[in-house]
Every structure is written in structure tokens, then in C-alpha cells.
Amino acid sequence: MIHRAVDDEDPDRLYTVTGGRSRAADVDLDLVTLIVSEADPVPGMQSEYVKVLRTCRFPTAVVEVASELGLPVSVVKILLADLLADGRISARHPSTVFRHGSGLPDSEFLKKVLVGLKNI
């Protein structure tokens, strides 16, 4: 049996990081929700918040943020909900780039994809 890093994580640390909470309050974030920093870290900010803000300078999926922080997704969702409530990040699901009802991508979105592919 392979043990992941989370198995070795100190439960007291996770409790402290989330302030004892086990769920994000009224925020619907899934694994592919894109997170973007809207503010810079401030002195005295919890280190996990600082890491999130630095990691999300460009759109980053929730699952990638969790990987970068080395924390369970459930813990990261709580941290993201806090930052979202403070206006320090924005979140959007990738499906919002599609036109309502058509099921086809918006032309502006496709242009951005083309530019991104050319930059690779």
C-alpha cells in the first residue's frame, strides 16, 4: 500500500490552517475552478494564504493549488473561500467561457487559446 503525503500530515496542523473548519462556507469550488489572485500578500498574512496568492498570479485550477501547497483539496477549498470572501482572489469555472445555450466556445476565448498555443 502506498501512503500519500497527506497520510503523514499532522492533523493538528490541518486543524490550525483551517481554523478548525471542515468545510468551505457557501462557496462552490470544484477541482477545475480557476483561481486568480486579485491582490498581493500583506505582512502578517498566514503563510498558506501567501502561497495561494503567489501561485495564482495566473489562472490556476484548484487541484493545482492543492498540489503546490501540498495540502488536501478540502483544506485548500477552505483557504480559497476565505480569500474569495476577502476579495483577494477571483474564481470562475472554465465552462463559463462558453456561450449560454450554444455549447460552443466564444470566439474571444478561441483567440486566447490560439495565442497561448503560439506562445508554446
DSSP file (Angstrom, degrees, kcal/mol; ACC not computed):
  #  RESIDUE AA STRUCTURE BP1 BP2  ACC     N-H-->O    O-->H-N    N-H-->O    O-->H-N    TCO  KAPPA ALPHA  PHI   PSI    X-CA   Y-CA   Z-CA
    1    1 A M              0   0    0      0, 0.0     2,-0.5     0, 0.0     0, 0.0   0.000 360.0 360.0 360.0 132.5    0.0    0.0    0.0
    2    2 A I        -     0   0    0      0, 0.0     2,-0.5     0, 0.0     0, 0.0  -0.803 360.0-149.0 -95.4 127.9    1.3    3.4   -1.0
    3    3 A H        -     0   0    0     -2,-0.5     2,-0.1     2,-0.0     5,-0.0  -0.831  11.3-142.6 -97.0 130.6    0.9    6.2    1.6
    4    4 A R    >>  -     0   0    0     -2,-0.5     3,-0.9     1,-0.1     4,-0.7  -0.396  29.9-102.8 -82.9 166.8    0.5    9.7    0.2
    5    5 A A  G >4 S+     0   0    0      1,-0.3     3,-0.7     2,-0.2     4,-0.5   0.817 120.8  63.3 -58.6 -31.6    2.0   12.8    1.9
    6    6 A V  G >4 S+     0   0    0      1,-0.2     3,-1.1     2,-0.2    -1,-0.3   0.852  94.0  61.2 -63.6 -34.2   -1.4   13.6    3.3
    7    7 A D  G <4 S+     0   0    0     -3,-0.9    -1,-0.2     1,-0.3    -2,-0.2   0.825 108.1  44.0 -61.2 -30.3   -1.4   10.4    5.3
    8    8 A D  G << S+     0   0    0     -4,-0.7    -1,-0.3    -3,-0.7    -2,-0.2   0.495  88.5 118.4 -92.0  -4.7    1.7   11.7    7.1
    9    9 A E  S <  S-     0   0    0     -3,-1.1    -3,-0.0    -4,-0.5     3,-0.0  -0.368  73.6-113.2 -66.8 139.1    0.3   15.2    7.6
   10   10 A D    >>  -     0   0    0      1,-0.2     4,-1.7    -2,-0.1     3,-0.7  -0.615  18.6-149.2 -73.0 118.0   -0.1   16.3   11.2
   11   11 A P  H 3> S+     0   0    0      0, 0.0     4,-2.2     0, 0.0    -1,-0.2   0.817  96.6  60.0 -61.3 -29.0   -3.9   16.6   11.8
   12   12 A D  H 3> S+     0   0    0      2,-0.2     4,-2.1     1,-0.2     5,-0.1   0.880 103.7  50.8 -64.8 -36.6   -3.2   19.4   14.3
   13   13 A R  H <> S+     0   0    0     -3,-0.7     4,-3.0     2,-0.2    -1,-0.2   0.934 110.3  48.2 -66.2 -45.6   -1.6   21.4   11.6
   14   14 A L  H  X S+     0   0    0     -4,-1.7     4,-1.9     1,-0.2     6,-0.3   0.890 111.1  51.6 -62.2 -38.2   -4.5   21.0    9.2
   15   15 A Y  H  X>S+     0   0    0     -4,-2.2     5,-2.5     1,-0.2     4,-0.5   0.904 112.8  45.6 -62.5 -42.2   -6.9   22.0   12.1
   16   16 A T  H ><5S+     0   0    0     -4,-2.1     3,-0.8     3,-0.2    -2,-0.2   0.912 109.3  54.4 -68.7 -43.4   -4.8   25.1   12.7
   17   17 A V  H 3<5S+     0   0    0     -4,-3.0    -1,-0.2     1,-0.3    -2,-0.2   0.876 116.2  38.2 -59.0 -39.6   -4.6   26.0    9.0
   18   18 A T  H ><5S-     0   0    0     -4,-1.9     3,-1.1    -5,-0.2    -1,-0.3   0.447 110.1-117.3 -93.2  -0.3   -8.3   25.9    8.6
   19   19 A G  T <<5S-     0   0    0     -3,-0.8    -3,-0.2    -4,-0.5    -4,-0.1   0.796  73.8 -57.2  68.0  26.8   -9.2   27.4   12.0
   20   20 A G  T 3 <S+     0   0    0     -5,-2.5    -1,-0.2     1,-0.3     2,-0.2   0.453 103.9 135.3  85.0   0.2  -10.9   24.2   12.9
   21   21 A R    <   -     0   0    0     -3,-1.1    -1,-0.3    -6,-0.3    -3,-0.1  -0.535  38.2-169.4 -84.0 149.4  -13.3   24.3   10.0
   22   22 A S        +     0   0    0     -2,-0.2     2,-0.3     1,-0.2    -1,-0.1   0.473  69.9  39.8-113.6  -6.3  -14.1   21.2    7.9
   23   23 A R  S    S-     0   0    0     -5,-0.1     2,-0.3    54,-0.1    -1,-0.2  -0.991  80.9-110.9-143.2 150.1  -16.0   22.8    5.0
   24   24 A A        -     0   0    0     -2,-0.3     2,-0.6     3,-0.1     3,-0.5  -0.635  44.0-112.3 -77.3 136.5  -15.8   26.0    2.9
   25   25 A A  S    S-     0   0    0     -2,-0.3    -1,-0.1     1,-0.2     3,-0.1  -0.601  75.6 -35.8 -78.4 116.1  -18.7   28.3    3.7
   26   26 A D  S    S+     0   0    0     -2,-0.6     2,-0.5     1,-0.1    -1,-0.2   0.742  99.8 127.1  48.3  36.9  -21.2   28.7    0.8
   27   27 A V        -     0   0    0     -3,-0.5     2,-1.1     2,-0.1    -1,-0.1  -0.989  50.3-150.3-126.7 128.3  -18.6   28.5   -2.0
   28   28 A D        +     0   0    0     -2,-0.5     2,-0.5    -3,-0.1    -3,-0.0  -0.736  32.8 157.1-100.2  88.1  -19.0   26.1   -4.8
   29   29 A L        -     0   0    0     -2,-1.1     2,-0.2    -5,-0.0    -5,-0.1  -0.936  15.5-175.6-110.8 130.3  -15.4   25.3   -5.9
   30   30 A D    >   -     0   0    0     -2,-0.5     3,-1.2    47,-0.0    32,-0.4  -0.595  45.2 -86.2-113.8-175.5  -14.6   22.1   -7.8
   31   31 A L  T 3  S+     0   0    0      1,-0.3    32,-2.1    -2,-0.2    33,-0.3   0.778 124.9  42.2 -63.4 -28.9  -11.3   20.7   -8.9
   32   32 A V  T 3  S+     0   0    0     29,-0.2    -1,-0.3    30,-0.2     2,-0.1   0.394  78.7 126.0-102.8   3.4  -11.1   22.6  -12.2
   33   33 A T    <   -     0   0    0     -3,-1.2    29,-1.5    60,-0.2     2,-0.4  -0.422  61.5-126.8 -59.7 132.5  -12.4   26.0  -10.9
   34   34 A L  E     -AB  61  92A   0     58,-3.1    58,-2.0    27,-0.2     2,-0.4  -0.711  22.2-160.1 -89.9 132.9   -9.8   28.6  -12.0
   35   35 A I  E     -AB  60  91A   0     25,-2.7    25,-2.0    -2,-0.4     2,-0.4  -0.920   8.2-175.5-114.1 134.9   -8.4   30.9   -9.3
   36   36 A V  E     - B   0  90A   0     54,-2.3    54,-2.4    -2,-0.4    21,-0.2  -0.998  27.1-119.9-132.4 132.0   -6.7   34.2  -10.0
   37   37 A S  E     - B   0  89A   0     19,-3.4    52,-0.3    -2,-0.4     3,-0.1  -0.465  24.6-179.7 -67.0 136.8   -5.0   36.5   -7.4
   38   38 A E        +     0   0    0     50,-3.5     2,-0.3    -2,-0.2    51,-0.2   0.368  68.0  30.7-114.4  -2.3   -6.6   39.9   -7.2
   39   39 A A  S    S-     0   0    0     49,-1.0    -1,-0.1    14,-0.1     3,-0.1  -0.971  79.1-110.0-151.0 160.6   -4.2   41.3   -4.5
   40   40 A D        -     0   0    0     -2,-0.3    10,-0.0     1,-0.1    14,-0.0  -0.592  46.8 -91.0 -88.8 156.5   -0.7   40.9   -3.3
   41   41 A P        -     0   0    0      0, 0.0    -1,-0.1     0, 0.0     9,-0.0  -0.308  41.0-142.3 -62.2 152.0    0.1   39.3    0.1
   42   42 A V    >   -     0   0    0     -3,-0.1     3,-1.9     1,-0.1     8,-0.1  -0.868  29.0 -86.8-115.9 152.3    0.3   41.6    3.1
   43   43 A P  T 3  S+     0   0    0      0, 0.0     3,-0.1     0, 0.0    -1,-0.1  -0.279 114.1  24.1 -56.4 137.9    2.7   41.4    6.0
   44   44 A G  T 3  S+     0   0    0      1,-0.3     2,-0.1    -3,-0.0     3,-0.1   0.395  87.2 142.2  88.3  -2.7    1.5   39.1    8.8
   45   45 A M    <   -     0   0    0     -3,-1.9    -1,-0.3     1,-0.1     5,-0.1  -0.448  65.0 -91.6 -72.5 144.0   -0.7   37.0    6.5
   46   46 A Q    >>  -     0   0    0      1,-0.1     4,-1.8    -2,-0.1     3,-0.8  -0.276  37.0-122.1 -53.4 136.7   -0.9   33.3    7.1
   47   47 A S  H 3> S+     0   0    0      1,-0.3     4,-2.3     2,-0.2     5,-0.2   0.812 109.7  56.6 -58.6 -34.3    1.8   31.6    5.0
   48   48 A E  H 3> S+     0   0    0      2,-0.2     4,-2.0     1,-0.2    -1,-0.3   0.881 106.4  50.2 -66.0 -36.9   -0.7   29.4    3.2
   49   49 A Y  H <> S+     0   0    0     -3,-0.8     4,-2.6     2,-0.2    -2,-0.2   0.907 109.3  51.9 -64.9 -41.3   -2.6   32.4    2.0
   50   50 A V  H  X S+     0   0    0     -4,-1.8     4,-2.2     1,-0.2    -2,-0.2   0.922 109.3  49.8 -60.6 -44.7    0.6   34.0    0.8
   51   51 A K  H  X S+     0   0    0     -4,-2.3     4,-2.5     1,-0.2    -1,-0.2   0.889 110.4  50.5 -62.9 -39.8    1.4   30.8   -1.2
   52   52 A V  H  X S+     0   0    0     -4,-2.0     4,-2.2     2,-0.2    -2,-0.2   0.947 110.5  48.7 -62.9 -48.1   -2.0   30.8   -2.8
   53   53 A L  H  < S+     0   0    0     -4,-2.6   -16,-0.2     1,-0.2    -2,-0.2   0.872 115.3  44.5 -62.3 -37.3   -1.8   34.4   -3.8
   54   54 A R  H >< S+     0   0    0     -4,-2.2     3,-0.9    -5,-0.2    -1,-0.2   0.882 113.8  49.5 -73.7 -38.3    1.7   33.8   -5.3
   55   55 A T  H >< S+     0   0    0     -4,-2.5     3,-0.5     1,-0.2    -2,-0.2   0.836 109.4  53.2 -67.7 -33.1    0.7   30.6   -7.1
   56   56 A C  T 3<  +     0   0    0     -4,-2.2   -19,-3.4     1,-0.2    -1,-0.2  -0.006  63.7 116.7 -99.1  29.2   -2.4   32.1   -8.6
   57   57 A R  T <  S+     0   0    0     -3,-0.9    -1,-0.2   -21,-0.2    -2,-0.1   0.828  89.2  33.1 -62.4 -29.0   -0.9   35.1  -10.3
   58   58 A F  S <  S-     0   0    0     -3,-0.5   -23,-0.1    -4,-0.1   -21,-0.1  -0.876 121.6 -70.1-118.2 155.8   -2.1   33.4  -13.5
   59   59 A P        +     0   0    0      0, 0.0     2,-0.4     0, 0.0   -23,-0.2  -0.210  60.9 179.8 -51.5 126.5   -5.3   31.3  -13.7
   60   60 A T  E     -A   35   0A   0    -25,-2.0   -25,-2.7    -4,-0.1    -4,-0.0  -0.998  26.6-119.2-135.9 132.0   -4.7   28.1  -11.7
   61   61 A A  E  >  -A   34   0A   0     -2,-0.4     4,-2.1   -27,-0.2     3,-0.5  -0.350  26.3-117.3 -69.4 150.0   -7.1   25.2  -11.1
   62   62 A V  H  > S+     0   0    0    -29,-1.5     4,-2.4   -32,-0.4     5,-0.2   0.883 116.2  54.4 -53.6 -42.6   -8.0   24.4   -7.5
   63   63 A V  H  > S+     0   0    0    -32,-2.1     4,-1.8     1,-0.2    -1,-0.3   0.858 107.5  50.2 -64.3 -34.6   -6.4   21.0   -7.8
   64   64 A E  H  > S+     0   0    0     -3,-0.5     4,-2.7   -33,-0.3    -1,-0.2   0.884 108.4  52.4 -69.2 -38.6   -3.1   22.6   -8.9
   65   65 A V  H  X S+     0   0    0     -4,-2.1     4,-2.3     2,-0.2     5,-0.2   0.932 109.1  50.1 -61.3 -45.3   -3.2   25.0   -6.0
   66   66 A A  H  X>S+     0   0    0     -4,-2.4     5,-1.7     1,-0.2     4,-1.5   0.899 111.2  49.2 -59.9 -41.2   -3.6   22.0   -3.7
   67   67 A S  H  <5S+     0   0    0     -4,-1.8    -2,-0.2     2,-0.2    -1,-0.2   0.923 110.3  49.9 -64.4 -45.0   -0.7   20.3   -5.3
   68   68 A E  H  <5S+     0   0    0     -4,-2.7    -2,-0.2     1,-0.2    -1,-0.2   0.879 116.4  42.0 -61.2 -39.0    1.5   23.3   -5.0
   69   69 A L  H  <5S-     0   0    0     -4,-2.3    -1,-0.2    -5,-0.2    -2,-0.2   0.676 103.2-131.2 -82.9 -18.1    0.7   23.7   -1.3
   70   70 A G  T  <5 +     0   0    0     -4,-1.5    -3,-0.2     1,-0.3    -4,-0.1   0.838  65.8 124.6  69.1  32.2    0.9   20.0   -0.6
   71   71 A L  S   <S-     0   0    0     -5,-1.7    -1,-0.3    -6,-0.2    -2,-0.1  -0.854  70.1 -90.3-121.2 156.4   -2.4   20.1    1.2
   72   72 A P    >>  -     0   0    0      0, 0.0     4,-2.2     0, 0.0     3,-0.6  -0.331  36.4-119.0 -61.8 147.9   -5.7   18.2    0.7
   73   73 A V  H 3> S+     0   0    0      1,-0.2     4,-2.6     2,-0.2     5,-0.2   0.870 113.5  59.0 -56.6 -39.0   -8.1   19.8   -1.7
   74   74 A S  H 3> S+     0   0    0      1,-0.2     4,-1.1     2,-0.2    -1,-0.2   0.879 107.9  45.2 -61.1 -37.6  -10.7   20.1    1.1
   75   75 A V  H <> S+     0   0    0     -3,-0.6     4,-1.9     2,-0.2    -1,-0.2   0.906 111.9  51.6 -70.7 -42.4   -8.3   22.2    3.1
   76   76 A V  H  X S+     0   0    0     -4,-2.2     4,-2.9     1,-0.2    -2,-0.2   0.874 104.4  57.3 -64.0 -37.3   -7.4   24.3    0.1
   77   77 A K  H  X S+     0   0    0     -4,-2.6     4,-2.2     1,-0.2    -1,-0.2   0.874 105.7  50.9 -61.1 -36.6  -11.1   25.0   -0.6
   78   78 A I  H  X S+     0   0    0     -4,-1.1     4,-1.8    -3,-0.2    -1,-0.2   0.926 111.8  46.8 -65.7 -44.4  -11.5   26.4    2.9
   79   79 A L  H  X S+     0   0    0     -4,-1.9     4,-2.2     1,-0.2    -2,-0.2   0.913 112.8  49.6 -63.2 -42.8   -8.5   28.7    2.4
   80   80 A L  H  X S+     0   0    0     -4,-2.9     4,-2.7     1,-0.2    -1,-0.2   0.883 107.0  54.8 -64.7 -38.3   -9.7   29.8   -1.1
   81   81 A A  H  X S+     0   0    0     -4,-2.2     4,-2.3     2,-0.2    -1,-0.2   0.892 108.3  49.9 -62.1 -38.9  -13.2   30.5    0.3
   82   82 A D  H  X S+     0   0    0     -4,-1.8     4,-1.6     2,-0.2    -2,-0.2   0.941 113.2  45.0 -63.0 -47.9  -11.6   32.9    2.9
   83   83 A L  H  <>S+     0   0    0     -4,-2.2     5,-2.4     1,-0.2     6,-0.8   0.861 112.5  52.2 -66.4 -35.2   -9.6   34.7    0.2
   84   84 A L  H ><5S+     0   0    0     -4,-2.7     3,-1.1     1,-0.2    -1,-0.2   0.912 107.9  51.0 -65.4 -43.1  -12.6   34.9   -2.0
   85   85 A A  H 3<5S+     0   0    0     -4,-2.3    -1,-0.2     1,-0.3    -2,-0.2   0.825 110.8  49.7 -63.9 -31.5  -14.7   36.4    0.8
   86   86 A D  T 3<5S-     0   0    0     -4,-1.6    -1,-0.3    -5,-0.1    -2,-0.2   0.503 113.7-118.9 -84.4  -4.8  -11.9   39.0    1.3
   87   87 A G  T < 5S+     0   0    0     -3,-1.1    -3,-0.2    -4,-0.4    -2,-0.1   0.670  80.1 122.5  76.3  16.4  -11.8   39.8   -2.4
   88   88 A R  S   <S+     0   0    0     -5,-2.4   -50,-3.5    -6,-0.2   -49,-1.0   0.659  75.5  24.9 -86.1 -17.0   -8.2   38.7   -2.7
   89   89 A I  E     -B   37   0A   0     -6,-0.8     2,-0.3   -52,-0.3   -52,-0.2  -0.932  67.8-143.3-136.9 162.6   -8.9   36.2   -5.4
   90   90 A S  E     -B   36   0A   0    -54,-2.4   -54,-2.3    -2,-0.3     2,-0.4  -0.932  15.5-159.5-122.1 154.6  -11.5   35.6   -8.1
   91   91 A A  E     +B   35   0A   0     -2,-0.3     2,-0.3   -56,-0.2   -56,-0.2  -0.994  14.4 166.6-135.8 138.9  -12.8   32.2   -9.1
   92   92 A R  E     -B   34   0A   0    -58,-2.0   -58,-3.1    -2,-0.4    -2,-0.0  -0.991  33.8-120.7-150.4 146.6  -14.6   31.0  -12.2
   93   93 A H    >   -     0   0    0     -2,-0.3     3,-2.3   -60,-0.2     4,-0.2  -0.683  26.8-124.9 -84.7 138.7  -15.4   27.7  -13.7
   94   94 A P  G >  S+     0   0    0      0, 0.0     3,-1.6     0, 0.0    -1,-0.1   0.762 106.3  69.7 -56.3 -25.3  -13.9   27.1  -17.2
   95   95 A S  G >  S+     0   0    0      1,-0.3     3,-1.6     2,-0.2    -2,-0.0   0.672  79.9  77.4 -68.4 -14.5  -17.3   26.3  -18.6
   96   96 A T  G <  S+     0   0    0     -3,-2.3    -1,-0.3     1,-0.3     4,-0.1   0.613  79.4  70.8 -71.3  -9.4  -18.3   30.0  -18.2
   97   97 A V  G <  S+     0   0    0     -3,-1.6     9,-1.4    -4,-0.2     2,-0.3   0.576  84.2  88.7 -81.1  -7.1  -16.3   30.8  -21.3
   98   98 A F  B <  S-C  105   0B   0     -3,-1.6     2,-0.1     7,-0.2     3,-0.1  -0.642  89.5-104.6 -89.7 147.9  -18.9   29.0  -23.4
   99   99 A R     >  -     0   0    0      5,-1.8     4,-1.1    -2,-0.3     3,-0.4  -0.418  44.4 -98.5 -66.6 142.9  -21.9   30.8  -24.7
  100  100 A H  T  4 S-     0   0    0      1,-0.2    -1,-0.1     2,-0.1    -4,-0.0  -0.482 100.7  -4.4 -65.7 124.8  -25.1   30.1  -22.9
  101  101 A G  T  4 S+     0   0    0     -2,-0.3    -1,-0.2     1,-0.1    -2,-0.1   0.066 116.2  82.3  85.5 -25.2  -27.2   27.5  -24.7
  102  102 A S  T  4 S-     0   0    0     -3,-0.4    -2,-0.1     2,-0.2    -1,-0.1   0.819  77.3-146.7 -85.4 -29.3  -25.0   27.1  -27.8
  103  103 A G     <  +     0   0    0     -4,-1.1    -3,-0.1     1,-0.3    -1,-0.1   0.499  62.1 114.7  76.1   2.1  -22.4   24.7  -26.3
  104  104 A L  S    S-     0   0    0     -5,-0.1    -5,-1.8     1,-0.1    -1,-0.3  -0.813  73.1-104.6-106.4 146.6  -19.8   26.4  -28.5
  105  105 A P  B     -C   98   0B   0      0, 0.0    -7,-0.2     0, 0.0     2,-0.1  -0.343  39.6-103.7 -66.1 148.2  -16.8   28.3  -27.2
  106  106 A D     >  -     0   0    0     -9,-1.4     4,-2.0     1,-0.1     5,-0.2  -0.430  26.4-123.4 -66.5 144.2  -16.9   32.1  -27.5
  107  107 A S  H  > S+     0   0    0      1,-0.2     4,-2.0     2,-0.2     5,-0.1   0.854 111.9  54.8 -62.9 -35.1  -14.7   33.5  -30.4
  108  108 A E  H  > S+     0   0    0      2,-0.2     4,-1.9     1,-0.2    -1,-0.2   0.896 107.1  50.9 -64.2 -39.0  -12.7   35.6  -28.0
  109  109 A F  H  > S+     0   0    0    -12,-0.2     4,-2.1     1,-0.2    -2,-0.2   0.919 108.9  51.0 -62.6 -44.1  -11.9   32.6  -25.9
  110  110 A L  H  X S+     0   0    0     -4,-2.0     4,-2.3     1,-0.2    -2,-0.2   0.864 107.3  53.7 -63.4 -36.3  -10.7   30.7  -29.0
  111  111 A K  H  X S+     0   0    0     -4,-2.0     4,-2.3     2,-0.2    -1,-0.2   0.905 108.2  50.0 -63.1 -41.2   -8.5   33.7  -29.9
  112  112 A K  H  X S+     0   0    0     -4,-1.9     4,-2.3     2,-0.2    -2,-0.2   0.884 109.4  51.4 -65.0 -38.2   -6.9   33.5  -26.5
  113  113 A V  H  X S+     0   0    0     -4,-2.1     4,-2.6     2,-0.2    -2,-0.2   0.922 109.4  50.6 -63.7 -43.6   -6.3   29.8  -26.9
  114  114 A L  H  X S+     0   0    0     -4,-2.3     4,-2.3     2,-0.2    -2,-0.2   0.917 110.2  48.8 -60.3 -44.8   -4.7   30.4  -30.3
  115  115 A V  H  X S+     0   0    0     -4,-2.3     4,-1.6     1,-0.2    -1,-0.2   0.915 111.6  50.3 -61.0 -43.0   -2.4   33.0  -28.8
  116  116 A G  H  < S+     0   0    0     -4,-2.3     4,-0.5     1,-0.2    -2,-0.2   0.906 110.4  49.0 -62.6 -41.8   -1.5   30.6  -25.9
  117  117 A L  H >< S+     0   0    0     -4,-2.6     3,-0.9     1,-0.2    -1,-0.2   0.874 108.9  52.7 -66.0 -37.2   -0.7   27.8  -28.4
  118  118 A K  H 3< S+     0   0    0     -4,-2.3    -1,-0.2     1,-0.2    -2,-0.2   0.823 105.5  56.2 -67.3 -30.0    1.5   30.1  -30.5
  119  119 A N  T 3<        0   0    0     -4,-1.6    -1,-0.2     1,-0.2    -2,-0.2   0.586 360.0 360.0 -78.9  -9.5    3.4   31.0  -27.3
  120  120 A I    <         0   0    0     -3,-0.9    -1,-0.2    -4,-0.5    -2,-0.1   0.494 360.0 360.0 -75.4 360.0    4.3   27.4  -26.5
